[in-house]
Amino acid sequence: MKVVHAADLHLDSALGGLERYEGAPVHRIRGATRAALVNLVDLALDEGAGLVLLAGDIYDGDWKDYSTALFFRAQMLRLAKEGVKVVWLRGNHDAASHLQQHLDLPAAVSELPHKRAGSLVFEELGLAVHGQGFASRAVAENLALAYPEPLPGLVNLGMLHTSVTGREGHASYAPCTLSDLVNKGYDYWALGHVHQREVLSEAPWVVFPGNLQGRHVREPGAKGATVFDVSGGRVGGVEHRALDVVRFGICRVDVSSCASGDDVLGAVRDALTAAVAGADGRLLAARVSIEGSSAAHAELSREAERWVAEIRALGSELAGDDLWIEKIRVATRDRVDLAELCARDDAVGQVFRGLQALRGSADARDAITRELSALGSKLPAALRSGPLSLGWDDPAALDLLLGDVEQLLLPRLIGGGDA
């Protein structure tokens, strides 16, 4: 028998500000979470699955209207009509205190309790499912410690929405250790909350399937669900299945060997061609990052708008509507000796010594951050948070900004560009 494990569907997740992106395929991206759920149901039916586990964050919060819940219910009905059982629990986004509305689901769809850990037994499948959903959005206690003991004679599956010991980019909810999970005696742990697929253990299996559909470029790569076999009282055949309909990715292009802008275009073409092929026919939303110490730096800096337009045109030529270049970042460096420039006894030396001092001074960096924050407070909300955020309060983002200033000035101050 097959079991399908998914998490973090974030149905109808709001992606504010997409309209501000040049050429953004807004409708295809906004409909992606629903299309991925359809793919999940198709997968379960095609595999003849007996059970589907949904480990939290089915919804992205309270619904604006009932259409989100009605869509989910319709997909669950497809499973119920074919005799597929579904077990779900609440995560931080659809916690009991946060998701106030309710819509009845088919009898074949069961929710694990959120006030205390509980179990659901499926004798006909030879399975017991244990878990606890979130009563409130921020759960700080280790829920796993109070989970029931495994039931003898059954394959025991645990479900938990958790950060485990912490994962970058994810709030610390329902924290626990891997040992807490492994020592519980269950055969498989179906985790949720972390949007990157990760197998923490194979004995027993402890798996984050990742989210079902990436929502922005910070959620790159193949997204989907985990499928596994239950036979002879054991779990095996654990594998990832890609179900996303929009694939996000960062396309890094090293142009160190490029001598001209045309050479850079050739390198970008090669990189995008490979990325499109890797998307397997899906819409690819790619951020292009052009990097490296290159003889083409001055040309790229001098005619920045031209090269951005050339790259966008190239993307359209390569894949038409199936490739959207989300953003183009030119992060090249001139082939000069910065230490030598800083040593110069002229205005050029003063400028670059000043930039180096800014990088190394905590007080100066704090002052810049305050200035940028004051400026940022006047920007539209979409540029202050979310996928379009400029992130000026991030030290790494400030380093990139100072590097951009340095490389923008280089060709102009040492004779490589227009004043």
C-alpha positions in Angstrom: 0.0 0.0 0.0 1.2 3.5 -0.8 1.0 6.5 1.5 1.5 10.1 0.3 2.9 12.7 2.7 2.6 16.4 1.9 2.8 19.6 3.9 2.6 23.4 3.6 0.2 23.7 0.7 -0.5 27.4 1.6 -3.6 27.4 -0.6 -4.2 30.8 -2.2 -1.1 32.3 -0.5 -1.1 36.0 -1.1 1.7 37.1 -3.4 1.3 40.9 -3.2 3.3 43.1 -5.5 3.6 40.7 -8.4 2.0 43.3 -10.8 5.1 45.5 -10.2 7.3 42.9 -11.8 7.9 43.4 -15.4 6.1 40.8 -17.5 5.1 38.7 -14.4 2.7 35.9 -15.3 0.5 36.9 -12.4 -2.4 34.5 -13.0 -0.3 31.4 -13.5 1.7 32.1 -10.3 -1.3 32.9 -8.2 -3.1 29.8 -9.3 0.0 27.6 -8.8 -0.9 26.4 -5.2 -4.3 25.1 -6.4 -2.8 23.4 -9.4 -0.2 21.7 -7.2 -3.0 20.4 -5.0 -4.7 18.9 -8.0 -1.4 17.3 -8.9 -1.2 15.8 -5.4 -4.6 14.3 -5.6 -3.8 12.9 -9.1 -0.7 11.4 -7.7 -2.5 9.7 -4.8 -5.1 8.3 -7.2 -2.6 7.2 -9.8 -0.5 5.4 -7.2 -3.6 3.7 -5.6 -2.7 5.2 -2.3 -4.6 4.2 0.8 -3.7 7.2 2.9 -2.7 10.9 2.4 -1.0 12.8 5.2 -1.1 16.6 5.3 1.2 17.9 8.0 0.0 21.4 8.5 -0.4 24.8 6.8 -3.0 23.6 4.3 -4.2 27.2 4.3 -2.2 30.4 4.5 -4.4 31.9 7.2 -8.1 32.8 7.4 -9.8 32.8 4.0 -10.9 36.1 2.3 -13.9 34.1 1.1 -15.1 30.5 1.1 -13.7 29.7 -2.4 -10.3 28.5 -0.9 -12.0 26.0 1.4 -14.5 24.9 -1.2 -11.6 24.1 -3.6 -9.9 22.1 -0.9 -13.1 20.3 -0.1 -13.6 19.4 -3.8 -10.2 17.9 -4.0 -10.8 15.9 -0.8 -14.1 14.6 -2.3 -12.1 13.2 -5.3 -10.0 11.2 -2.8 -13.0 10.1 -0.7 -14.9 8.8 -3.7 -12.0 6.4 -4.4 -11.8 5.3 -0.8 -8.6 7.2 0.0 -8.3 8.2 3.6 -6.8 11.6 4.5 -5.3 12.8 7.9 -4.4 16.4 8.5 -3.4 18.6 11.3 -3.1 22.3 11.8 0.2 24.3 11.5 1.1 27.8 12.5 -0.7 29.3 9.5 -4.0 27.4 10.0 -3.9 27.1 13.8 -7.2 26.7 15.6 -7.0 30.3 16.9 -6.0 31.7 13.5 -8.4 29.8 11.1 -11.7 30.9 12.5 -14.0 29.7 9.7 -15.0 26.1 9.2 -16.3 24.0 6.3 -17.4 20.4 6.7 -15.1 17.9 5.0 -15.9 14.3 3.8 -16.0 11.6 6.4 -12.8 10.1 5.0 -10.9 13.2 6.0 -9.9 13.2 9.6 -8.2 16.0 11.6 -5.8 15.2 14.5 -6.7 17.0 17.7 -5.1 20.4 18.6 -5.7 20.5 22.3 -3.6 17.4 23.1 -1.9 14.6 21.1 -4.1 11.9 19.8 -4.2 8.8 17.6 -6.3 7.6 14.6 -6.3 3.9 14.0 -7.0 2.4 10.5 -7.2 -1.3 11.2 -8.1 -2.0 7.5 -4.8 -0.4 6.5 -2.7 -1.7 9.4 -1.8 1.8 10.4 -2.0 4.1 13.4 -1.4 7.8 12.9 -0.4 9.9 16.0 -0.1 13.7 16.2 -1.2 17.1 17.4 -2.1 20.2 15.5 -1.5 23.8 16.6 -4.0 25.4 19.0 -2.4 28.8 18.5 -0.1 30.3 15.9 3.0 30.3 17.9 3.6 26.9 19.7 6.8 27.1 21.8 6.5 23.7 23.7 7.9 20.4 22.5 4.6 18.6 21.5 6.4 15.4 20.5 7.2 14.5 24.1 3.5 13.9 24.9 2.7 11.8 21.8 1.1 8.4 22.5 3.2 5.2 22.6 3.3 3.2 19.4 0.5 0.6 19.0 1.7 -3.0 18.7 0.8 -4.9 15.5 0.4 -1.7 13.5 2.7 0.5 11.4 2.9 3.7 13.5 3.1 7.1 11.7 3.8 10.4 13.6 2.7 13.8 12.3 4.2 17.0 13.5 4.4 20.6 12.3 7.8 21.6 13.7 11.1 23.4 13.2 12.9 20.4 15.0 16.1 22.0 16.3 15.7 25.1 14.1 15.9 25.7 10.3 17.1 28.9 8.6 14.2 31.1 7.5 11.6 29.3 9.6 10.3 30.3 13.0 11.0 28.0 15.9 7.7 26.3 16.4 7.1 23.0 18.3 10.8 22.6 18.8 12.2 19.1 19.4 15.3 17.1 18.8 15.8 14.3 16.3 16.4 12.0 19.2 12.9 12.9 20.6 11.4 11.6 17.3 13.7 8.6 16.7 13.3 7.3 20.2 9.5 7.4 20.1 9.4 4.1 18.3 7.3 5.2 15.3 8.0 3.8 11.8 7.7 7.1 10.0 7.5 10.8 11.0 5.6 13.0 8.6 6.8 16.5 9.3 5.7 19.9 8.1 6.7 23.6 8.4 10.1 23.6 6.7 9.7 24.4 3.0 12.9 22.6 1.8 12.7 18.8 1.4 15.0 17.1 4.0 15.4 13.5 5.2 16.5 13.7 8.8 16.7 10.0 9.4 16.1 6.7 7.6 15.8 4.5 10.7 13.1 5.4 11.3 12.2 7.7 8.5 11.9 11.3 9.6 11.0 13.5 6.6 10.2 17.1 5.7 8.6 16.8 2.2 9.0 20.6 1.6 6.2 22.7 0.5 4.0 21.5 -2.4 4.6 24.6 -4.5 7.3 27.2 -4.3 5.9 30.7 -4.0 8.9 32.9 -4.7 12.6 32.8 -5.6 13.6 32.1 -2.0 11.8 28.7 -2.4 13.7 27.4 -5.4 13.9 23.9 -6.9 11.6 21.0 -7.3 8.6 21.0 -4.9 6.2 18.3 -4.2 5.3 15.3 -1.9 6.9 12.1 -0.5 5.5 8.7 -1.4 6.3 5.6 0.5 5.2 1.9 0.7 3.8 0.1 3.7 4.1 -3.6 3.5 4.9 -6.5 5.8 4.7 -4.2 8.8 7.5 -2.0 7.4 8.0 1.3 5.7 10.1 1.4 2.5 10.4 2.8 -1.0 10.5 6.4 0.2 10.8 8.9 -2.7 10.1 12.5 -3.6 7.6 13.3 -6.4 7.7 16.8 -8.0 4.2 18.3 -8.2 4.9 22.0 -8.6 3.6 23.8 -11.7 5.9 26.9 -11.4 9.5 26.3 -10.7 11.5 29.1 -9.0 15.3 29.2 -9.3 18.4 31.4 -9.1 20.4 31.2 -12.3 24.0 32.1 -11.4 26.2 32.9 -14.3 30.0 33.2 -13.8 31.3 35.6 -16.5 34.9 35.7 -15.3 36.1 34.5 -18.7 33.9 36.9 -20.7 35.6 39.7 -22.5 32.6 41.6 -23.7 28.8 42.1 -23.2 28.1 39.7 -26.1 30.2 37.0 -24.4 28.1 37.6 -21.3 24.9 37.1 -23.3 26.3 33.8 -24.6 27.0 32.6 -21.1 23.5 33.7 -19.9 22.0 31.8 -22.9 23.7 28.6 -21.9 22.7 28.9 -18.2 19.1 29.7 -19.0 18.9 26.9 -21.5 20.0 24.4 -18.9 17.6 25.9 -16.3 14.6 25.7 -18.7 15.5 22.0 -19.4 15.7 21.3 -15.7 12.2 22.7 -15.2 10.7 19.8 -17.2 8.1 21.8 -19.0 7.0 23.9 -16.1 6.9 27.7 -16.0 10.3 28.7 -14.8 10.6 31.9 -12.8 14.3 32.6 -12.8 16.4 35.3 -11.1 19.6 35.8 -13.2 22.7 36.7 -11.2 25.7 37.7 -13.3 28.8 37.3 -11.2 32.6 37.2 -11.3 35.6 39.4 -11.9 35.3 40.2 -15.6 36.8 42.3 -18.4 33.2 43.0 -19.4 32.4 44.7 -16.2 32.8 48.3 -17.5 30.7 47.6 -20.5 27.9 46.1 -18.4 28.0 49.0 -16.0 28.1 51.6 -18.7 25.0 50.3 -20.5 23.2 48.6 -17.7 19.7 49.1 -19.1 20.6 47.8 -22.5 22.0 44.5 -21.1 19.0 44.0 -18.9 16.7 44.4 -21.9 18.9 42.1 -24.0 18.7 39.4 -21.3 14.9 39.7 -21.0 14.6 39.5 -24.8 16.9 36.4 -24.7 14.6 34.8 -22.2 11.5 35.3 -24.4 13.4 33.9 -27.4 14.5 30.8 -25.5 11.2 29.7 -23.9 8.5 32.2 -24.6 5.8 32.3 -22.0 7.4 29.3 -20.1 10.2 31.5 -18.8 9.8 34.6 -16.7 13.0 36.4 -15.7 12.0 37.6 -12.3 15.0 39.9 -11.7 18.4 40.5 -13.2 21.3 41.2 -10.9 24.6 42.3 -12.3 27.2 41.6 -9.6 30.4 41.6 -11.6 33.6 43.2 -10.5 36.3 45.1 -12.4 39.6 43.4 -12.8 41.5 46.0 -10.8 43.6 45.8 -7.6 41.4 47.5 -4.9 44.3 47.6 -2.5 46.3 49.6 -5.1 43.5 52.0 -5.7 43.1 52.6 -1.9 46.8 53.4 -1.7 46.5 56.2 -4.3 47.2 59.7 -3.1 44.3 61.3 -5.0 40.5 61.7 -5.0 40.1 58.1 -6.3 42.1 56.8 -3.4 40.1 58.8 -1.0 36.8 57.4 -2.4 37.8 53.8 -2.1 39.4 54.2 1.3 36.2 55.7 2.4 34.2 52.8 1.0 36.5 50.3 2.8 36.1 52.2 6.0 32.3 52.0 5.7 32.5 48.3 5.3 34.7 47.9 8.4 33.0 50.3 10.8 30.0 49.1 12.8 29.0 52.7 13.6 29.1 53.7 10.0 27.1 50.7 8.9 24.5 51.4 11.6 24.2 55.0 10.4 23.7 53.8 6.8 21.1 51.3 7.9 19.2 54.1 9.8 19.3 56.3 6.7 18.1 53.5 4.4 15.4 52.5 6.9 14.1 56.1 7.0 14.0 56.1 3.2 12.4 52.6 3.1 9.6 53.7 5.4 8.3 55.9 2.6 8.2 53.1 0.0 5.1 51.0 -0.9 4.3 48.2 1.5 5.2 45.6 -1.1 8.8 46.9 -1.1 9.1 46.8 2.7 8.2 43.1 3.2 7.6 39.9 1.3 9.2 38.7 -2.0 9.8 42.3 -3.2 11.5 43.4 0.0 14.7 45.3 -0.4 16.0 43.9 2.9 18.1 46.9 3.9 18.1 45.8 7.5 19.9 42.6 6.6 23.7 42.9 7.0 24.3 40.7 4.0 22.1 42.9 1.9 24.0 46.0 3.0 27.3 44.3 2.0 25.8 43.6 -1.4 24.7 47.3 -1.7 28.1 48.6 -0.8 29.7 46.3 -3.2 27.4 47.5 -5.9 28.3 51.1 -5.2 32.0 50.2 -5.4 31.7 48.4 -8.7 29.5 51.2 -10.1 32.1 53.8 -9.3 35.1 51.8 -10.6 34.7 52.2 -14.3 33.7 55.8 -14.0 36.6 56.8 -11.7 39.4 55.0 -13.5 38.5 55.9 -17.1 36.4 52.9 -18.1 33.0 54.7 -18.4 31.2 57.9 -18.9 31.2 60.5 -16.2 
